[in-house]
Amino acid sequence: LLTRERRYSMQKFCSSSMLGRVMAVDYALATLSEAFSAMCGGMLQDNAGLSAEEVSYVMAVVAFVTLAIWALYFFTVKP
């Protein structure tokens, strides 16, 4: 659902000459981040000896920290 909404907003706010490039970069970055997350999870299980539940906890903490940094930036630095 979020991908559909993101694509709609990109179609709405991008010029038609740049839309294909923007969509390609968006798809590439989404795929790259998913692959990087899977690689990090596998490395945590293989090299650090964490269980699947512990890897999920680590990934949740990383996501929450990222959210906190983004929220701090978003609510303090307004244009």
Chimera marker file (.cmm) of the C-alpha trace (Angstrom):
<marker_set name="trace">
<marker id="1" x="0.000" y="0.000" z="0.000" r="1" g="1" b="0" radius="0.5"/>
<marker id="2" x="2.783" y="2.438" z="0.806" r="1" g="1" b="0" radius="0.5"/>
<marker id="3" x="4.498" y="1.744" z="-2.491" r="1" g="1" b="0" radius="0.5"/>
<marker id="4" x="1.302" y="2.577" z="-4.365" r="1" g="1" b="0" radius="0.5"/>
<marker id="5" x="0.888" y="5.843" z="-2.453" r="1" g="1" b="0" radius="0.5"/>
<marker id="6" x="4.548" y="6.740" z="-2.956" r="1" g="1" b="0" radius="0.5"/>
<marker id="7" x="4.284" y="6.120" z="-6.691" r="1" g="1" b="0" radius="0.5"/>
<marker id="8" x="1.131" y="8.229" z="-6.905" r="1" g="1" b="0" radius="0.5"/>
<marker id="9" x="2.800" y="11.135" z="-5.114" r="1" g="1" b="0" radius="0.5"/>
<marker id="10" x="5.841" y="10.859" z="-7.382" r="1" g="1" b="0" radius="0.5"/>
<marker id="11" x="3.599" y="10.942" z="-10.440" r="1" g="1" b="0" radius="0.5"/>
<marker id="12" x="1.819" y="13.969" z="-9.036" r="1" g="1" b="0" radius="0.5"/>
<marker id="13" x="4.885" y="16.028" z="-8.135" r="1" g="1" b="0" radius="0.5"/>
<marker id="14" x="7.468" y="15.006" z="-10.787" r="1" g="1" b="0" radius="0.5"/>
<marker id="15" x="7.621" y="16.393" z="-14.265" r="1" g="1" b="0" radius="0.5"/>
<marker id="16" x="6.847" y="13.873" z="-16.969" r="1" g="1" b="0" radius="0.5"/>
<marker id="17" x="10.362" y="14.154" z="-18.398" r="1" g="1" b="0" radius="0.5"/>
<marker id="18" x="11.911" y="13.061" z="-15.075" r="1" g="1" b="0" radius="0.5"/>
<marker id="19" x="9.286" y="10.571" z="-13.899" r="1" g="1" b="0" radius="0.5"/>
<marker id="20" x="10.875" y="7.457" z="-15.395" r="1" g="1" b="0" radius="0.5"/>
<marker id="21" x="14.254" y="8.268" z="-13.866" r="1" g="1" b="0" radius="0.5"/>
<marker id="22" x="12.767" y="9.036" z="-10.472" r="1" g="1" b="0" radius="0.5"/>
<marker id="23" x="10.747" y="5.817" z="-10.460" r="1" g="1" b="0" radius="0.5"/>
<marker id="24" x="13.822" y="3.804" z="-11.469" r="1" g="1" b="0" radius="0.5"/>
<marker id="25" x="15.941" y="5.311" z="-8.688" r="1" g="1" b="0" radius="0.5"/>
<marker id="26" x="13.155" y="4.787" z="-6.149" r="1" g="1" b="0" radius="0.5"/>
<marker id="27" x="12.761" y="1.118" z="-7.123" r="1" g="1" b="0" radius="0.5"/>
<marker id="28" x="16.527" y="0.564" z="-7.111" r="1" g="1" b="0" radius="0.5"/>
<marker id="29" x="16.956" y="2.106" z="-3.660" r="1" g="1" b="0" radius="0.5"/>
<marker id="30" x="14.024" y="0.126" z="-2.226" r="1" g="1" b="0" radius="0.5"/>
<marker id="31" x="15.437" y="-3.132" z="-3.610" r="1" g="1" b="0" radius="0.5"/>
<marker id="32" x="18.944" y="-2.279" z="-2.415" r="1" g="1" b="0" radius="0.5"/>
<marker id="33" x="17.753" y="-1.489" z="1.110" r="1" g="1" b="0" radius="0.5"/>
<marker id="34" x="15.794" y="-4.743" z="1.285" r="1" g="1" b="0" radius="0.5"/>
<marker id="35" x="18.835" y="-6.729" z="0.143" r="1" g="1" b="0" radius="0.5"/>
<marker id="36" x="21.088" y="-4.889" z="2.613" r="1" g="1" b="0" radius="0.5"/>
<marker id="37" x="18.678" y="-5.633" z="5.460" r="1" g="1" b="0" radius="0.5"/>
<marker id="38" x="18.611" y="-9.336" z="4.562" r="1" g="1" b="0" radius="0.5"/>
<marker id="39" x="22.407" y="-9.413" z="4.324" r="1" g="1" b="0" radius="0.5"/>
<marker id="40" x="22.801" y="-7.742" z="7.733" r="1" g="1" b="0" radius="0.5"/>
<marker id="41" x="20.325" y="-10.161" z="9.281" r="1" g="1" b="0" radius="0.5"/>
<marker id="42" x="22.176" y="-13.127" z="7.848" r="1" g="1" b="0" radius="0.5"/>
<marker id="43" x="25.516" y="-11.791" z="9.041" r="1" g="1" b="0" radius="0.5"/>
<marker id="44" x="24.144" y="-11.254" z="12.536" r="1" g="1" b="0" radius="0.5"/>
<marker id="45" x="22.902" y="-14.836" z="12.626" r="1" g="1" b="0" radius="0.5"/>
<marker id="46" x="26.034" y="-16.389" z="11.118" r="1" g="1" b="0" radius="0.5"/>
<marker id="47" x="28.848" y="-14.281" z="12.547" r="1" g="1" b="0" radius="0.5"/>
<marker id="48" x="27.409" y="-12.933" z="15.795" r="1" g="1" b="0" radius="0.5"/>
<marker id="49" x="25.501" y="-16.112" z="16.655" r="1" g="1" b="0" radius="0.5"/>
<marker id="50" x="22.188" y="-14.344" z="17.266" r="1" g="1" b="0" radius="0.5"/>
<marker id="51" x="18.877" y="-16.146" z="16.982" r="1" g="1" b="0" radius="0.5"/>
<marker id="52" x="16.152" y="-15.001" z="14.601" r="1" g="1" b="0" radius="0.5"/>
<marker id="53" x="14.300" y="-13.331" z="17.482" r="1" g="1" b="0" radius="0.5"/>
<marker id="54" x="17.418" y="-11.432" z="18.548" r="1" g="1" b="0" radius="0.5"/>
<marker id="55" x="18.058" y="-10.296" z="14.979" r="1" g="1" b="0" radius="0.5"/>
<marker id="56" x="14.469" y="-9.044" z="14.806" r="1" g="1" b="0" radius="0.5"/>
<marker id="57" x="15.021" y="-7.116" z="18.025" r="1" g="1" b="0" radius="0.5"/>
<marker id="58" x="18.235" y="-5.536" z="16.683" r="1" g="1" b="0" radius="0.5"/>
<marker id="59" x="16.517" y="-4.555" z="13.428" r="1" g="1" b="0" radius="0.5"/>
<marker id="60" x="13.611" y="-3.039" z="15.389" r="1" g="1" b="0" radius="0.5"/>
<marker id="61" x="16.012" y="-0.971" z="17.502" r="1" g="1" b="0" radius="0.5"/>
<marker id="62" x="17.806" y="0.253" z="14.370" r="1" g="1" b="0" radius="0.5"/>
<marker id="63" x="14.454" y="1.184" z="12.789" r="1" g="1" b="0" radius="0.5"/>
<marker id="64" x="13.334" y="3.024" z="15.932" r="1" g="1" b="0" radius="0.5"/>
<marker id="65" x="16.595" y="4.986" z="16.144" r="1" g="1" b="0" radius="0.5"/>
<marker id="66" x="16.250" y="5.919" z="12.478" r="1" g="1" b="0" radius="0.5"/>
<marker id="67" x="12.674" y="7.046" z="13.101" r="1" g="1" b="0" radius="0.5"/>
<marker id="68" x="13.735" y="9.114" z="16.108" r="1" g="1" b="0" radius="0.5"/>
<marker id="69" x="16.502" y="10.856" z="14.146" r="1" g="1" b="0" radius="0.5"/>
<marker id="70" x="14.142" y="11.545" z="11.255" r="1" g="1" b="0" radius="0.5"/>
<marker id="71" x="11.419" y="12.879" z="13.574" r="1" g="1" b="0" radius="0.5"/>
<marker id="72" x="13.903" y="15.096" z="15.400" r="1" g="1" b="0" radius="0.5"/>
<marker id="73" x="15.102" y="16.509" z="12.100" r="1" g="1" b="0" radius="0.5"/>
<marker id="74" x="11.618" y="16.864" z="10.650" r="1" g="1" b="0" radius="0.5"/>
<marker id="75" x="10.128" y="18.671" z="13.631" r="1" g="1" b="0" radius="0.5"/>
<marker id="76" x="13.090" y="20.931" z="14.403" r="1" g="1" b="0" radius="0.5"/>
<marker id="77" x="14.291" y="21.888" z="10.910" r="1" g="1" b="0" radius="0.5"/>
<marker id="78" x="11.284" y="23.214" z="9.036" r="1" g="1" b="0" radius="0.5"/>
<marker id="79" x="11.735" y="25.243" z="5.860" r="1" g="1" b="0" radius="0.5"/>
<link id1="1" id2="2" r="1" g="1" b="0" radius="0.2"/>
<link id1="2" id2="3" r="1" g="1" b="0" radius="0.2"/>
<link id1="3" id2="4" r="1" g="1" b="0" radius="0.2"/>
<link id1="4" id2="5" r="1" g="1" b="0" radius="0.2"/>
<link id1="5" id2="6" r="1" g="1" b="0" radius="0.2"/>
<link id1="6" id2="7" r="1" g="1" b="0" radius="0.2"/>
<link id1="7" id2="8" r="1" g="1" b="0" radius="0.2"/>
<link id1="8" id2="9" r="1" g="1" b="0" radius="0.2"/>
<link id1="9" id2="10" r="1" g="1" b="0" radius="0.2"/>
<link id1="10" id2="11" r="1" g="1" b="0" radius="0.2"/>
<link id1="11" id2="12" r="1" g="1" b="0" radius="0.2"/>
<link id1="12" id2="13" r="1" g="1" b="0" radius="0.2"/>
<link id1="13" id2="14" r="1" g="1" b="0" radius="0.2"/>
<link id1="14" id2="15" r="1" g="1" b="0" radius="0.2"/>
<link id1="15" id2="16" r="1" g="1" b="0" radius="0.2"/>
<link id1="16" id2="17" r="1" g="1" b="0" radius="0.2"/>
<link id1="17" id2="18" r="1" g="1" b="0" radius="0.2"/>
<link id1="18" id2="19" r="1" g="1" b="0" radius="0.2"/>
<link id1="19" id2="20" r="1" g="1" b="0" radius="0.2"/>
<link id1="20" id2="21" r="1" g="1" b="0" radius="0.2"/>
<link id1="21" id2="22" r="1" g="1" b="0" radius="0.2"/>
<link id1="22" id2="23" r="1" g="1" b="0" radius="0.2"/>
<link id1="23" id2="24" r="1" g="1" b="0" radius="0.2"/>
<link id1="24" id2="25" r="1" g="1" b="0" radius="0.2"/>
<link id1="25" id2="26" r="1" g="1" b="0" radius="0.2"/>
<link id1="26" id2="27" r="1" g="1" b="0" radius="0.2"/>
<link id1="27" id2="28" r="1" g="1" b="0" radius="0.2"/>
<link id1="28" id2="29" r="1" g="1" b="0" radius="0.2"/>
<link id1="29" id2="30" r="1" g="1" b="0" radius="0.2"/>
<link id1="30" id2="31" r="1" g="1" b="0" radius="0.2"/>
<link id1="31" id2="32" r="1" g="1" b="0" radius="0.2"/>
<link id1="32" id2="33" r="1" g="1" b="0" radius="0.2"/>
<link id1="33" id2="34" r="1" g="1" b="0" radius="0.2"/>
<link id1="34" id2="35" r="1" g="1" b="0" radius="0.2"/>
<link id1="35" id2="36" r="1" g="1" b="0" radius="0.2"/>
<link id1="36" id2="37" r="1" g="1" b="0" radius="0.2"/>
<link id1="37" id2="38" r="1" g="1" b="0" radius="0.2"/>
<link id1="38" id2="39" r="1" g="1" b="0" radius="0.2"/>
<link id1="39" id2="40" r="1" g="1" b="0" radius="0.2"/>
<link id1="40" id2="41" r="1" g="1" b="0" radius="0.2"/>
<link id1="41" id2="42" r="1" g="1" b="0" radius="0.2"/>
<link id1="42" id2="43" r="1" g="1" b="0" radius="0.2"/>
<link id1="43" id2="44" r="1" g="1" b="0" radius="0.2"/>
<link id1="44" id2="45" r="1" g="1" b="0" radius="0.2"/>
<link id1="45" id2="46" r="1" g="1" b="0" radius="0.2"/>
<link id1="46" id2="47" r="1" g="1" b="0" radius="0.2"/>
<link id1="47" id2="48" r="1" g="1" b="0" radius="0.2"/>
<link id1="48" id2="49" r="1" g="1" b="0" radius="0.2"/>
<link id1="49" id2="50" r="1" g="1" b="0" radius="0.2"/>
<link id1="50" id2="51" r="1" g="1" b="0" radius="0.2"/>
<link id1="51" id2="52" r="1" g="1" b="0" radius="0.2"/>
<link id1="52" id2="53" r="1" g="1" b="0" radius="0.2"/>
<link id1="53" id2="54" r="1" g="1" b="0" radius="0.2"/>
<link id1="54" id2="55" r="1" g="1" b="0" radius="0.2"/>
<link id1="55" id2="56" r="1" g="1" b="0" radius="0.2"/>
<link id1="56" id2="57" r="1" g="1" b="0" radius="0.2"/>
<link id1="57" id2="58" r="1" g="1" b="0" radius="0.2"/>
<link id1="58" id2="59" r="1" g="1" b="0" radius="0.2"/>
<link id1="59" id2="60" r="1" g="1" b="0" radius="0.2"/>
<link id1="60" id2="61" r="1" g="1" b="0" radius="0.2"/>
<link id1="61" id2="62" r="1" g="1" b="0" radius="0.2"/>
<link id1="62" id2="63" r="1" g="1" b="0" radius="0.2"/>
<link id1="63" id2="64" r="1" g="1" b="0" radius="0.2"/>
<link id1="64" id2="65" r="1" g="1" b="0" radius="0.2"/>
<link id1="65" id2="66" r="1" g="1" b="0" radius="0.2"/>
<link id1="66" id2="67" r="1" g="1" b="0" radius="0.2"/>
<link id1="67" id2="68" r="1" g="1" b="0" radius="0.2"/>
<link id1="68" id2="69" r="1" g="1" b="0" radius="0.2"/>
<link id1="69" id2="70" r="1" g="1" b="0" radius="0.2"/>
<link id1="70" id2="71" r="1" g="1" b="0" radius="0.2"/>
<link id1="71" id2="72" r="1" g="1" b="0" radius="0.2"/>
<link id1="72" id2="73" r="1" g="1" b="0" radius="0.2"/>
<link id1="73" id2="74" r="1" g="1" b="0" radius="0.2"/>
<link id1="74" id2="75" r="1" g="1" b="0" radius="0.2"/>
<link id1="75" id2="76" r="1" g="1" b="0" radius="0.2"/>
<link id1="76" id2="77" r="1" g="1" b="0" radius="0.2"/>
<link id1="77" id2="78" r="1" g="1" b="0" radius="0.2"/>
<link id1="78" id2="79" r="1" g="1" b="0" radius="0.2"/>
</marker_set>
